[in-house]
Amino acid sequence: MPLSNSQKRHLKGLAHSLKPVVMTGQHGLTEGALNELEVALDAHELIKVRINAGDREERKQMLEALCDKSGAELVQSIGHIAVLYRHNPEKPKITLPKA
């Protein structure tokens, strides 16, 4: 489900004070990074990810792969930091505003 602009704005405000909980290294998307991403999204729903890749295009491709493999929505991406959101239907923590 794509996020509306008002929902993204709400999530950006919530993510402002967060620290990155998942970091990808020079080896790219490893199984360990993907597993950690799954655990973090299940526990928090809204997380920051630090992508330590070379150039902008490489970071963009890594971010798209992260979203595809995890089923998360990209909320925001600035430099090496991205904010991802995935609703947890079993234990919801965040209530989104209506679209």
Phi and psi restraints in degrees (range 20) as a CNS / XPLOR table:
assign (resid 1 and name C) (resid 2 and name N)
       (resid 2 and name CA) (resid 2 and name C) 1.0 -66.2 20.0 2
assign (resid 2 and name N) (resid 2 and name CA)
       (resid 2 and name C) (resid 3 and name N) 1.0 147.0 20.0 2
assign (resid 2 and name C) (resid 3 and name N)
       (resid 3 and name CA) (resid 3 and name C) 1.0 -86.9 20.0 2
assign (resid 3 and name N) (resid 3 and name CA)
       (resid 3 and name C) (resid 4 and name N) 1.0 141.9 20.0 2
assign (resid 3 and name C) (resid 4 and name N)
       (resid 4 and name CA) (resid 4 and name C) 1.0 -79.5 20.0 2
assign (resid 4 and name N) (resid 4 and name CA)
       (resid 4 and name C) (resid 5 and name N) 1.0 169.3 20.0 2
assign (resid 4 and name C) (resid 5 and name N)
       (resid 5 and name CA) (resid 5 and name C) 1.0 -63.1 20.0 2
assign (resid 5 and name N) (resid 5 and name CA)
       (resid 5 and name C) (resid 6 and name N) 1.0 -38.5 20.0 2
assign (resid 5 and name C) (resid 6 and name N)
       (resid 6 and name CA) (resid 6 and name C) 1.0 -68.6 20.0 2
assign (resid 6 and name N) (resid 6 and name CA)
       (resid 6 and name C) (resid 7 and name N) 1.0 -35.2 20.0 2
assign (resid 6 and name C) (resid 7 and name N)
       (resid 7 and name CA) (resid 7 and name C) 1.0 -68.8 20.0 2
assign (resid 7 and name N) (resid 7 and name CA)
       (resid 7 and name C) (resid 8 and name N) 1.0 -40.8 20.0 2
assign (resid 7 and name C) (resid 8 and name N)
       (resid 8 and name CA) (resid 8 and name C) 1.0 -62.1 20.0 2
assign (resid 8 and name N) (resid 8 and name CA)
       (resid 8 and name C) (resid 9 and name N) 1.0 -42.4 20.0 2
assign (resid 8 and name C) (resid 9 and name N)
       (resid 9 and name CA) (resid 9 and name C) 1.0 -60.9 20.0 2
assign (resid 9 and name N) (resid 9 and name CA)
       (resid 9 and name C) (resid 10 and name N) 1.0 -42.2 20.0 2
assign (resid 9 and name C) (resid 10 and name N)
       (resid 10 and name CA) (resid 10 and name C) 1.0 -62.5 20.0 2
assign (resid 10 and name N) (resid 10 and name CA)
       (resid 10 and name C) (resid 11 and name N) 1.0 -46.0 20.0 2
assign (resid 10 and name C) (resid 11 and name N)
       (resid 11 and name CA) (resid 11 and name C) 1.0 -67.3 20.0 2
assign (resid 11 and name N) (resid 11 and name CA)
       (resid 11 and name C) (resid 12 and name N) 1.0 -35.2 20.0 2
assign (resid 11 and name C) (resid 12 and name N)
       (resid 12 and name CA) (resid 12 and name C) 1.0 -61.7 20.0 2
assign (resid 12 and name N) (resid 12 and name CA)
       (resid 12 and name C) (resid 13 and name N) 1.0 -40.6 20.0 2
assign (resid 12 and name C) (resid 13 and name N)
       (resid 13 and name CA) (resid 13 and name C) 1.0 -64.1 20.0 2
assign (resid 13 and name N) (resid 13 and name CA)
       (resid 13 and name C) (resid 14 and name N) 1.0 -39.7 20.0 2
assign (resid 13 and name C) (resid 14 and name N)
       (resid 14 and name CA) (resid 14 and name C) 1.0 -70.0 20.0 2
assign (resid 14 and name N) (resid 14 and name CA)
       (resid 14 and name C) (resid 15 and name N) 1.0 -32.5 20.0 2
assign (resid 14 and name C) (resid 15 and name N)
       (resid 15 and name CA) (resid 15 and name C) 1.0 -82.5 20.0 2
assign (resid 15 and name N) (resid 15 and name CA)
       (resid 15 and name C) (resid 16 and name N) 1.0 -12.5 20.0 2
assign (resid 15 and name C) (resid 16 and name N)
       (resid 16 and name CA) (resid 16 and name C) 1.0 -53.0 20.0 2
assign (resid 16 and name N) (resid 16 and name CA)
       (resid 16 and name C) (resid 17 and name N) 1.0 -42.5 20.0 2
assign (resid 16 and name C) (resid 17 and name N)
       (resid 17 and name CA) (resid 17 and name C) 1.0 -90.3 20.0 2
assign (resid 17 and name N) (resid 17 and name CA)
       (resid 17 and name C) (resid 18 and name N) 1.0 -0.9 20.0 2
assign (resid 17 and name C) (resid 18 and name N)
       (resid 18 and name CA) (resid 18 and name C) 1.0 -75.7 20.0 2
assign (resid 18 and name N) (resid 18 and name CA)
       (resid 18 and name C) (resid 19 and name N) 1.0 152.5 20.0 2
assign (resid 18 and name C) (resid 19 and name N)
       (resid 19 and name CA) (resid 19 and name C) 1.0 -104.8 20.0 2
assign (resid 19 and name N) (resid 19 and name CA)
       (resid 19 and name C) (resid 20 and name N) 1.0 152.0 20.0 2
assign (resid 19 and name C) (resid 20 and name N)
       (resid 20 and name CA) (resid 20 and name C) 1.0 -61.3 20.0 2
assign (resid 20 and name N) (resid 20 and name CA)
       (resid 20 and name C) (resid 21 and name N) 1.0 131.1 20.0 2
assign (resid 20 and name C) (resid 21 and name N)
       (resid 21 and name CA) (resid 21 and name C) 1.0 -106.0 20.0 2
assign (resid 21 and name N) (resid 21 and name CA)
       (resid 21 and name C) (resid 22 and name N) 1.0 -19.2 20.0 2
assign (resid 21 and name C) (resid 22 and name N)
       (resid 22 and name CA) (resid 22 and name C) 1.0 -124.7 20.0 2
assign (resid 22 and name N) (resid 22 and name CA)
       (resid 22 and name C) (resid 23 and name N) 1.0 134.2 20.0 2
assign (resid 22 and name C) (resid 23 and name N)
       (resid 23 and name CA) (resid 23 and name C) 1.0 -130.2 20.0 2
assign (resid 23 and name N) (resid 23 and name CA)
       (resid 23 and name C) (resid 24 and name N) 1.0 130.6 20.0 2
assign (resid 23 and name C) (resid 24 and name N)
       (resid 24 and name CA) (resid 24 and name C) 1.0 -96.2 20.0 2
assign (resid 24 and name N) (resid 24 and name CA)
       (resid 24 and name C) (resid 25 and name N) 1.0 139.3 20.0 2
assign (resid 24 and name C) (resid 25 and name N)
       (resid 25 and name CA) (resid 25 and name C) 1.0 -100.3 20.0 2
assign (resid 25 and name N) (resid 25 and name CA)
       (resid 25 and name C) (resid 26 and name N) 1.0 -162.5 20.0 2
assign (resid 25 and name C) (resid 26 and name N)
       (resid 26 and name CA) (resid 26 and name C) 1.0 -69.1 20.0 2
assign (resid 26 and name N) (resid 26 and name CA)
       (resid 26 and name C) (resid 27 and name N) 1.0 -16.7 20.0 2
assign (resid 26 and name C) (resid 27 and name N)
       (resid 27 and name CA) (resid 27 and name C) 1.0 -86.7 20.0 2
assign (resid 27 and name N) (resid 27 and name CA)
       (resid 27 and name C) (resid 28 and name N) 1.0 2.8 20.0 2
assign (resid 27 and name C) (resid 28 and name N)
       (resid 28 and name CA) (resid 28 and name C) 1.0 80.3 20.0 2
assign (resid 28 and name N) (resid 28 and name CA)
       (resid 28 and name C) (resid 29 and name N) 1.0 -145.9 20.0 2
assign (resid 28 and name C) (resid 29 and name N)
       (resid 29 and name CA) (resid 29 and name C) 1.0 -86.6 20.0 2
assign (resid 29 and name N) (resid 29 and name CA)
       (resid 29 and name C) (resid 30 and name N) 1.0 95.8 20.0 2
assign (resid 29 and name C) (resid 30 and name N)
       (resid 30 and name CA) (resid 30 and name C) 1.0 -89.9 20.0 2
assign (resid 30 and name N) (resid 30 and name CA)
       (resid 30 and name C) (resid 31 and name N) 1.0 166.0 20.0 2
assign (resid 30 and name C) (resid 31 and name N)
       (resid 31 and name CA) (resid 31 and name C) 1.0 -61.1 20.0 2
assign (resid 31 and name N) (resid 31 and name CA)
       (resid 31 and name C) (resid 32 and name N) 1.0 -37.6 20.0 2
assign (resid 31 and name C) (resid 32 and name N)
       (resid 32 and name CA) (resid 32 and name C) 1.0 -63.0 20.0 2
assign (resid 32 and name N) (resid 32 and name CA)
       (resid 32 and name C) (resid 33 and name N) 1.0 -41.2 20.0 2
assign (resid 32 and name C) (resid 33 and name N)
       (resid 33 and name CA) (resid 33 and name C) 1.0 -66.5 20.0 2
assign (resid 33 and name N) (resid 33 and name CA)
       (resid 33 and name C) (resid 34 and name N) 1.0 -41.1 20.0 2
assign (resid 33 and name C) (resid 34 and name N)
       (resid 34 and name CA) (resid 34 and name C) 1.0 -66.7 20.0 2
assign (resid 34 and name N) (resid 34 and name CA)
       (resid 34 and name C) (resid 35 and name N) 1.0 -39.4 20.0 2
assign (resid 34 and name C) (resid 35 and name N)
       (resid 35 and name CA) (resid 35 and name C) 1.0 -64.1 20.0 2
assign (resid 35 and name N) (resid 35 and name CA)
       (resid 35 and name C) (resid 36 and name N) 1.0 -42.7 20.0 2
assign (resid 35 and name C) (resid 36 and name N)
       (resid 36 and name CA) (resid 36 and name C) 1.0 -64.2 20.0 2
assign (resid 36 and name N) (resid 36 and name CA)
       (resid 36 and name C) (resid 37 and name N) 1.0 -37.3 20.0 2
assign (resid 36 and name C) (resid 37 and name N)
       (resid 37 and name CA) (resid 37 and name C) 1.0 -62.6 20.0 2
assign (resid 37 and name N) (resid 37 and name CA)
       (resid 37 and name C) (resid 38 and name N) 1.0 -44.2 20.0 2
assign (resid 37 and name C) (resid 38 and name N)
       (resid 38 and name CA) (resid 38 and name C) 1.0 -60.7 20.0 2
assign (resid 38 and name N) (resid 38 and name CA)
       (resid 38 and name C) (resid 39 and name N) 1.0 -46.0 20.0 2
assign (resid 38 and name C) (resid 39 and name N)
       (resid 39 and name CA) (resid 39 and name C) 1.0 -62.5 20.0 2
assign (resid 39 and name N) (resid 39 and name CA)
       (resid 39 and name C) (resid 40 and name N) 1.0 -45.1 20.0 2
assign (resid 39 and name C) (resid 40 and name N)
       (resid 40 and name CA) (resid 40 and name C) 1.0 -65.6 20.0 2
assign (resid 40 and name N) (resid 40 and name CA)
       (resid 40 and name C) (resid 41 and name N) 1.0 -42.0 20.0 2
assign (resid 40 and name C) (resid 41 and name N)
       (resid 41 and name CA) (resid 41 and name C) 1.0 -66.9 20.0 2
assign (resid 41 and name N) (resid 41 and name CA)
       (resid 41 and name C) (resid 42 and name N) 1.0 -38.1 20.0 2
assign (resid 41 and name C) (resid 42 and name N)
       (resid 42 and name CA) (resid 42 and name C) 1.0 -65.0 20.0 2
assign (resid 42 and name N) (resid 42 and name CA)
       (resid 42 and name C) (resid 43 and name N) 1.0 -37.7 20.0 2
assign (resid 42 and name C) (resid 43 and name N)
       (resid 43 and name CA) (resid 43 and name C) 1.0 -80.3 20.0 2
assign (resid 43 and name N) (resid 43 and name CA)
       (resid 43 and name C) (resid 44 and name N) 1.0 -37.9 20.0 2
assign (resid 43 and name C) (resid 44 and name N)
       (resid 44 and name CA) (resid 44 and name C) 1.0 -115.1 20.0 2
assign (resid 44 and name N) (resid 44 and name CA)
       (resid 44 and name C) (resid 45 and name N) 1.0 -22.9 20.0 2
assign (resid 44 and name C) (resid 45 and name N)
       (resid 45 and name CA) (resid 45 and name C) 1.0 71.0 20.0 2
assign (resid 45 and name N) (resid 45 and name CA)
       (resid 45 and name C) (resid 46 and name N) 1.0 -42.6 20.0 2
assign (resid 45 and name C) (resid 46 and name N)
       (resid 46 and name CA) (resid 46 and name C) 1.0 -120.3 20.0 2
assign (resid 46 and name N) (resid 46 and name CA)
       (resid 46 and name C) (resid 47 and name N) 1.0 119.8 20.0 2
assign (resid 46 and name C) (resid 47 and name N)
       (resid 47 and name CA) (resid 47 and name C) 1.0 -138.9 20.0 2
assign (resid 47 and name N) (resid 47 and name CA)
       (resid 47 and name C) (resid 48 and name N) 1.0 161.2 20.0 2
assign (resid 47 and name C) (resid 48 and name N)
       (resid 48 and name CA) (resid 48 and name C) 1.0 -106.3 20.0 2
assign (resid 48 and name N) (resid 48 and name CA)
       (resid 48 and name C) (resid 49 and name N) 1.0 142.5 20.0 2
assign (resid 48 and name C) (resid 49 and name N)
       (resid 49 and name CA) (resid 49 and name C) 1.0 -125.1 20.0 2
assign (resid 49 and name N) (resid 49 and name CA)
       (resid 49 and name C) (resid 50 and name N) 1.0 135.3 20.0 2
assign (resid 49 and name C) (resid 50 and name N)
       (resid 50 and name CA) (resid 50 and name C) 1.0 -104.2 20.0 2
assign (resid 50 and name N) (resid 50 and name CA)
       (resid 50 and name C) (resid 51 and name N) 1.0 123.5 20.0 2
assign (resid 50 and name C) (resid 51 and name N)
       (resid 51 and name CA) (resid 51 and name C) 1.0 -108.9 20.0 2
assign (resid 51 and name N) (resid 51 and name CA)
       (resid 51 and name C) (resid 52 and name N) 1.0 108.2 20.0 2
assign (resid 51 and name C) (resid 52 and name N)
       (resid 52 and name CA) (resid 52 and name C) 1.0 -95.4 20.0 2
assign (resid 52 and name N) (resid 52 and name CA)
       (resid 52 and name C) (resid 53 and name N) 1.0 66.1 20.0 2
assign (resid 52 and name C) (resid 53 and name N)
       (resid 53 and name CA) (resid 53 and name C) 1.0 -108.4 20.0 2
assign (resid 53 and name N) (resid 53 and name CA)
       (resid 53 and name C) (resid 54 and name N) 1.0 168.4 20.0 2
assign (resid 53 and name C) (resid 54 and name N)
       (resid 54 and name CA) (resid 54 and name C) 1.0 -62.2 20.0 2
assign (resid 54 and name N) (resid 54 and name CA)
       (resid 54 and name C) (resid 55 and name N) 1.0 -82.0 20.0 2
assign (resid 54 and name C) (resid 55 and name N)
       (resid 55 and name CA) (resid 55 and name C) 1.0 -105.2 20.0 2
assign (resid 55 and name N) (resid 55 and name CA)
       (resid 55 and name C) (resid 56 and name N) 1.0 177.7 20.0 2
assign (resid 55 and name C) (resid 56 and name N)
       (resid 56 and name CA) (resid 56 and name C) 1.0 -61.5 20.0 2
assign (resid 56 and name N) (resid 56 and name CA)
       (resid 56 and name C) (resid 57 and name N) 1.0 -42.7 20.0 2
assign (resid 56 and name C) (resid 57 and name N)
       (resid 57 and name CA) (resid 57 and name C) 1.0 -65.1 20.0 2
assign (resid 57 and name N) (resid 57 and name CA)
       (resid 57 and name C) (resid 58 and name N) 1.0 -39.5 20.0 2
assign (resid 57 and name C) (resid 58 and name N)
       (resid 58 and name CA) (resid 58 and name C) 1.0 -65.6 20.0 2
assign (resid 58 and name N) (resid 58 and name CA)
       (resid 58 and name C) (resid 59 and name N) 1.0 -41.0 20.0 2
assign (resid 58 and name C) (resid 59 and name N)
       (resid 59 and name CA) (resid 59 and name C) 1.0 -62.9 20.0 2
assign (resid 59 and name N) (resid 59 and name CA)
       (resid 59 and name C) (resid 60 and name N) 1.0 -41.2 20.0 2
assign (resid 59 and name C) (resid 60 and name N)
       (resid 60 and name CA) (resid 60 and name C) 1.0 -62.9 20.0 2
assign (resid 60 and name N) (resid 60 and name CA)
       (resid 60 and name C) (resid 61 and name N) 1.0 -43.2 20.0 2
assign (resid 60 and name C) (resid 61 and name N)
       (resid 61 and name CA) (resid 61 and name C) 1.0 -65.0 20.0 2
assign (resid 61 and name N) (resid 61 and name CA)
       (resid 61 and name C) (resid 62 and name N) 1.0 -40.7 20.0 2
assign (resid 61 and name C) (resid 62 and name N)
       (resid 62 and name CA) (resid 62 and name C) 1.0 -63.1 20.0 2
assign (resid 62 and name N) (resid 62 and name CA)
       (resid 62 and name C) (resid 63 and name N) 1.0 -41.4 20.0 2
assign (resid 62 and name C) (resid 63 and name N)
       (resid 63 and name CA) (resid 63 and name C) 1.0 -65.1 20.0 2
assign (resid 63 and name N) (resid 63 and name CA)
       (resid 63 and name C) (resid 64 and name N) 1.0 -41.9 20.0 2
assign (resid 63 and name C) (resid 64 and name N)
       (resid 64 and name CA) (resid 64 and name C) 1.0 -63.2 20.0 2
assign (resid 64 and name N) (resid 64 and name CA)
       (resid 64 and name C) (resid 65 and name N) 1.0 -40.2 20.0 2
assign (resid 64 and name C) (resid 65 and name N)
       (resid 65 and name CA) (resid 65 and name C) 1.0 -66.1 20.0 2
assign (resid 65 and name N) (resid 65 and name CA)
       (resid 65 and name C) (resid 66 and name N) 1.0 -40.6 20.0 2
assign (resid 65 and name C) (resid 66 and name N)
       (resid 66 and name CA) (resid 66 and name C) 1.0 -59.6 20.0 2
assign (resid 66 and name N) (resid 66 and name CA)
       (resid 66 and name C) (resid 67 and name N) 1.0 -46.6 20.0 2
assign (resid 66 and name C) (resid 67 and name N)
       (resid 67 and name CA) (resid 67 and name C) 1.0 -65.5 20.0 2
assign (resid 67 and name N) (resid 67 and name CA)
       (resid 67 and name C) (resid 68 and name N) 1.0 -41.5 20.0 2
assign (resid 67 and name C) (resid 68 and name N)
       (resid 68 and name CA) (resid 68 and name C) 1.0 -64.1 20.0 2
assign (resid 68 and name N) (resid 68 and name CA)
       (resid 68 and name C) (resid 69 and name N) 1.0 -45.4 20.0 2
assign (resid 68 and name C) (resid 69 and name N)
       (resid 69 and name CA) (resid 69 and name C) 1.0 -73.9 20.0 2
assign (resid 69 and name N) (resid 69 and name CA)
       (resid 69 and name C) (resid 70 and name N) 1.0 -28.1 20.0 2
assign (resid 69 and name C) (resid 70 and name N)
       (resid 70 and name CA) (resid 70 and name C) 1.0 -98.9 20.0 2
assign (resid 70 and name N) (resid 70 and name CA)
       (resid 70 and name C) (resid 71 and name N) 1.0 -17.8 20.0 2
assign (resid 70 and name C) (resid 71 and name N)
       (resid 71 and name CA) (resid 71 and name C) 1.0 77.9 20.0 2
assign (resid 71 and name N) (resid 71 and name CA)
       (resid 71 and name C) (resid 72 and name N) 1.0 17.1 20.0 2
assign (resid 71 and name C) (resid 72 and name N)
       (resid 72 and name CA) (resid 72 and name C) 1.0 -88.2 20.0 2
assign (resid 72 and name N) (resid 72 and name CA)
       (resid 72 and name C) (resid 73 and name N) 1.0 159.5 20.0 2
assign (resid 72 and name C) (resid 73 and name N)
       (resid 73 and name CA) (resid 73 and name C) 1.0 -102.7 20.0 2
assign (resid 73 and name N) (resid 73 and name CA)
       (resid 73 and name C) (resid 74 and name N) 1.0 137.7 20.0 2
assign (resid 73 and name C) (resid 74 and name N)
       (resid 74 and name CA) (resid 74 and name C) 1.0 -78.7 20.0 2
assign (resid 74 and name N) (resid 74 and name CA)
       (resid 74 and name C) (resid 75 and name N) 1.0 123.4 20.0 2
assign (resid 74 and name C) (resid 75 and name N)
       (resid 75 and name CA) (resid 75 and name C) 1.0 -93.8 20.0 2
assign (resid 75 and name N) (resid 75 and name CA)
       (resid 75 and name C) (resid 76 and name N) 1.0 -45.1 20.0 2
assign (resid 75 and name C) (resid 76 and name N)
       (resid 76 and name CA) (resid 76 and name C) 1.0 -160.6 20.0 2
assign (resid 76 and name N) (resid 76 and name CA)
       (resid 76 and name C) (resid 77 and name N) 1.0 148.5 20.0 2
assign (resid 76 and name C) (resid 77 and name N)
       (resid 77 and name CA) (resid 77 and name C) 1.0 -141.3 20.0 2
assign (resid 77 and name N) (resid 77 and name CA)
       (resid 77 and name C) (resid 78 and name N) 1.0 119.8 20.0 2
assign (resid 77 and name C) (resid 78 and name N)
       (resid 78 and name CA) (resid 78 and name C) 1.0 -131.7 20.0 2
assign (resid 78 and name N) (resid 78 and name CA)
       (resid 78 and name C) (resid 79 and name N) 1.0 114.6 20.0 2
assign (resid 78 and name C) (resid 79 and name N)
       (resid 79 and name CA) (resid 79 and name C) 1.0 61.6 20.0 2
assign (resid 79 and name N) (resid 79 and name CA)
       (resid 79 and name C) (resid 80 and name N) 1.0 -124.4 20.0 2
assign (resid 79 and name C) (resid 80 and name N)
       (resid 80 and name CA) (resid 80 and name C) 1.0 -90.2 20.0 2
assign (resid 80 and name N) (resid 80 and name CA)
       (resid 80 and name C) (resid 81 and name N) 1.0 -3.4 20.0 2
assign (resid 80 and name C) (resid 81 and name N)
       (resid 81 and name CA) (resid 81 and name C) 1.0 -108.3 20.0 2
assign (resid 81 and name N) (resid 81 and name CA)
       (resid 81 and name C) (resid 82 and name N) 1.0 133.8 20.0 2
assign (resid 81 and name C) (resid 82 and name N)
       (resid 82 and name CA) (resid 82 and name C) 1.0 -128.6 20.0 2
assign (resid 82 and name N) (resid 82 and name CA)
       (resid 82 and name C) (resid 83 and name N) 1.0 148.5 20.0 2
assign (resid 82 and name C) (resid 83 and name N)
       (resid 83 and name CA) (resid 83 and name C) 1.0 -110.6 20.0 2
assign (resid 83 and name N) (resid 83 and name CA)
       (resid 83 and name C) (resid 84 and name N) 1.0 125.9 20.0 2
assign (resid 83 and name C) (resid 84 and name N)
       (resid 84 and name CA) (resid 84 and name C) 1.0 -119.3 20.0 2
assign (resid 84 and name N) (resid 84 and name CA)
       (resid 84 and name C) (resid 85 and name N) 1.0 147.1 20.0 2
assign (resid 84 and name C) (resid 85 and name N)
       (resid 85 and name CA) (resid 85 and name C) 1.0 -134.0 20.0 2
assign (resid 85 and name N) (resid 85 and name CA)
       (resid 85 and name C) (resid 86 and name N) 1.0 134.5 20.0 2
assign (resid 85 and name C) (resid 86 and name N)
       (resid 86 and name CA) (resid 86 and name C) 1.0 -142.9 20.0 2
assign (resid 86 and name N) (resid 86 and name CA)
       (resid 86 and name C) (resid 87 and name N) 1.0 121.1 20.0 2
assign (resid 86 and name C) (resid 87 and name N)
       (resid 87 and name CA) (resid 87 and name C) 1.0 -65.8 20.0 2
assign (resid 87 and name N) (resid 87 and name CA)
       (resid 87 and name C) (resid 88 and name N) 1.0 135.5 20.0 2
assign (resid 87 and name C) (resid 88 and name N)
       (resid 88 and name CA) (resid 88 and name C) 1.0 -105.3 20.0 2
assign (resid 88 and name N) (resid 88 and name CA)
       (resid 88 and name C) (resid 89 and name N) 1.0 105.0 20.0 2
assign (resid 88 and name C) (resid 89 and name N)
       (resid 89 and name CA) (resid 89 and name C) 1.0 -67.2 20.0 2
assign (resid 89 and name N) (resid 89 and name CA)
       (resid 89 and name C) (resid 90 and name N) 1.0 -23.9 20.0 2
assign (resid 89 and name C) (resid 90 and name N)
       (resid 90 and name CA) (resid 90 and name C) 1.0 -80.3 20.0 2
assign (resid 90 and name N) (resid 90 and name CA)
       (resid 90 and name C) (resid 91 and name N) 1.0 -40.9 20.0 2
assign (resid 90 and name C) (resid 91 and name N)
       (resid 91 and name CA) (resid 91 and name C) 1.0 -134.3 20.0 2
assign (resid 91 and name N) (resid 91 and name CA)
       (resid 91 and name C) (resid 92 and name N) 1.0 72.9 20.0 2
assign (resid 91 and name C) (resid 92 and name N)
       (resid 92 and name CA) (resid 92 and name C) 1.0 -67.6 20.0 2
assign (resid 92 and name N) (resid 92 and name CA)
       (resid 92 and name C) (resid 93 and name N) 1.0 136.6 20.0 2
assign (resid 92 and name C) (resid 93 and name N)
       (resid 93 and name CA) (resid 93 and name C) 1.0 -113.2 20.0 2
assign (resid 93 and name N) (resid 93 and name CA)
       (resid 93 and name C) (resid 94 and name N) 1.0 -26.5 20.0 2
assign (resid 93 and name C) (resid 94 and name N)
       (resid 94 and name CA) (resid 94 and name C) 1.0 -117.1 20.0 2
assign (resid 94 and name N) (resid 94 and name CA)
       (resid 94 and name C) (resid 95 and name N) 1.0 132.3 20.0 2
assign (resid 94 and name C) (resid 95 and name N)
       (resid 95 and name CA) (resid 95 and name C) 1.0 -103.7 20.0 2
assign (resid 95 and name N) (resid 95 and name CA)
       (resid 95 and name C) (resid 96 and name N) 1.0 118.1 20.0 2
assign (resid 95 and name C) (resid 96 and name N)
       (resid 96 and name CA) (resid 96 and name C) 1.0 -84.6 20.0 2
assign (resid 96 and name N) (resid 96 and name CA)
       (resid 96 and name C) (resid 97 and name N) 1.0 146.0 20.0 2
assign (resid 96 and name C) (resid 97 and name N)
       (resid 97 and name CA) (resid 97 and name C) 1.0 -67.5 20.0 2
assign (resid 97 and name N) (resid 97 and name CA)
       (resid 97 and name C) (resid 98 and name N) 1.0 158.3 20.0 2
assign (resid 97 and name C) (resid 98 and name N)
       (resid 98 and name CA) (resid 98 and name C) 1.0 -66.7 20.0 2
assign (resid 98 and name N) (resid 98 and name CA)
       (resid 98 and name C) (resid 99 and name N) 1.0 147.4 20.0 2
